[in-house]
Amino acid sequence: MTTWKKTILAIAVIAGSSAGVAGYTHLAGPESATPPPAATAARPGWQVDTIPVQVAAVGRRRMQSELEVIGTLIPFRFANIASEVDGVIATIPEFEKKVEYELNGQQYATAIDLDIGHHVKKGDVLVEIDPTDYQLALERAEAQRKLAESELAKLRSWKREEEVAQLRAALQEAQAVLDQATADLKRSEELLGKRVLSQSDYDRAQMTHRTADASKAKAEAALRLAEAGPTPEEIGVAEANVAMARTEVAQQSQRLTKCTIHSPYDAVVVDRYVGVGDRVSPAIPIMQIIDPSILFAEVGVPERYQGLIRQNDRAEIRARESSKRVPGVVALVNEKIDPETRTFRVRVATDNAAGVFKAGSFVTVALALDASADALVVPAGAVTFAEGCPSVFVYREGRVEKRAVKLGISNQSELEVLAGLSEGEEVVVTNTALLVDGAQVRRKSG
């Protein structure tokens, strides 16, 4: 059997095992029915249909190897909003748009409170807690502060000169009363010795003298205190009372301020857990917000690639149901290998200002690995593998030559050829499963 007949027979066997692939056409023969492919290869009057293929030129260019991994998008920033004070939710702001509907021929418009999907700006009010109790507590604290400040002011100003003069006069008066009582007591003693004065009258004179002496001592002490002023310890205690009262005012004012909860940054509400009238506390979440303008694609990279993925490396992200890629950059690389999955976490940041992605979505991330500045490149579809050995079909004047190649780096669309091909040669990129070495083919455009 000649070489071209052997080739025809091989093609016939392949064509017979592939449904829908036309291997032969009946031109002129004694039988009206189409014989099986095996018989056709040996019968005269039957000719081979050439296999249509597309080809691509082998060229040199810079090539970047990639690793594709599946990850989940997480927001750059998110916050679980909770109240820092206990209380009942008084208001939740209404969204600027209303829900309009018709009922029994009448049109209605209902306002919707801030809820999922609503955008908020930094500083916007998210929730207001009933402030009544905290307002009263602040007023009590203000009153205590004023009282403490008044007491301190009295100690610092102490007695005025007029008051000191009054105390000196009071001491002089007490001295005069004591002098009179002393004289009276002396006369009473003389009269008692002459038996002119009764014992009870004498006792009364003694009591008057002792009272006058005590009054003088009291007036002297009051004058000394007025002239000396308050002690440093007394001033210190009063100052401490003022400081405590002012601190209490600040604390109550802060609690009152915390009754109104503001958005910490531009965000979108993604969950709301409570409504107006619900009682909340620091342990009860109110809503969750995220900043979707920047998203992180978090992926697990096999440990064999450690050292190849570095911060600030370029990357690309695409939704799993889309072929369109958007640029990203490696923002974070974990230094720890997960002992169970033998992977390390990598976060790739991407600009999502246009809202292309949603947080929580599955995405495919292409991470840049090795690069070759002048690689000999073929399309990925041109390479076939038999028992793990790569080969290509080189196109030459209507026939193909099967040739073994040695591969280098690769990405999803191209492979680097280190040996077996030359620049400018053309390789088959379609229907390679139907080809054998030396097969006749028909070149077609893409």
C-alpha positions, 0 to 999 in steps of 0.5 A: 500500500502506498504512503498516500493510501495509508494516510487516507486509511488513517483519516478514514478511521478517525472520521468514522469515530467522530460523529458529524465529521465528514471524511469521505464523499461518494463520487462514482461507484457501483453501489448507491449506498455510502459504505463504511469509512474503513471500506471507503479508504480501500475502494476505488471511486472514493476520494478524501475530503480535506479537513478544514483548519485554521492556522496561526504564525509562530512569532516572537514577543513578550509573554507573561505567564499567569496563574488563574484562581477562583476567589471571592470579592470583599469590600475594601471597608465595611462596618456593622453599625451599632449604638453606643448607648442604650435606648429606643430607635426614634427615627430612621431617615427616609430615602429620597425616593418613594414607592408609588402604587395604585389601589382601588383607582387611587394613587399612593406614594409611600416613603421608604426608610433607609434600607438595603441598596441605599447610598449614603454620604459621610456624615449622613444620619443613619439612626436616631435614638430617643434622647430624652433620658440623656438630655435630662442627665445632661441638665442635672450634670450642668446644675452640679457643675454650676454649684461646684464652681460657685463654691470654689469661687467663694473660697477663692474670693473668701471674705471681703474687707467689709466682712473682716471689719464687721468681724473686728467690731464683733470681737470688740463687742465681745471683749466689752461684754466680757469686761462687763461680765468680769466686773460684775463677777468681782462685785458679786464675789464681794457681796457674797462675802458680805452675805448681801448676795444670794448664792444663786445670784452669784452662780448667775454672774459666773455663768454670764462671765463664762458665756461672755468669755466663750463669745470672745473666743469665738469672735477671735477665731472667726476674725483669724479665719477671715484674715487667714483665708481658706487652707490649700487643702480646702481649695484643692477639694473644691477644685476637684469637685469642679473638675468632677462636675465638668467631666460628668457634663462632658460624659453626659454631653457625649452620650447625648451626641451618640444618640444620633448615629452618622455614616463614617464614610461614603457607603451603601447599606447592605443590611438593616436589622431593626426598625423604629421603636426597637430597643437597641444596645451596644450588643445589638447590630442596627445595620451593615454598610460597605464601601464598594468603590474598591473591592478585594478579590481574596484568593488562596494561592497554592504554596508552590507559588510562594515567592512568585506573588509579590505586593504591587504585582499586576493582576486581572479580574473577571466575573465567572460568567464573563470573559471581560477582564478588569485590571487589579493590583496585588495589595496584600500577601499573607505570610502564613500558609494554611495548614489544611489547604496548603495555600496562602491568602492573597488580596487583589484590589480593583477599582469598582467605582463603575459598579461592575462587581458586587461584593460577595461575587465569585471571580476568576483572578489571573495573577502574573508569574514569570515573564519572557521578553522575547518568547517564541509563542503559539496559541494554546489551541495549537498544542496537543498532548499524547502521553504527556508529550506536547506536539503541534501540527505544522502547516505546509502547502495543504498538508500537516507535519506533526512535530514534538515541541518543548514548552516554557511558560504559559498563560490562558491563551498562549504557550512559549515554545523553547524547541521544535519550531521556528519563527514564521512557521505556521501551526494548526489551531483548529480540528487538531484532534482529527489530524495525523502526521501528513494529513491533507488539510484545507486552510480556511480563514478565521 
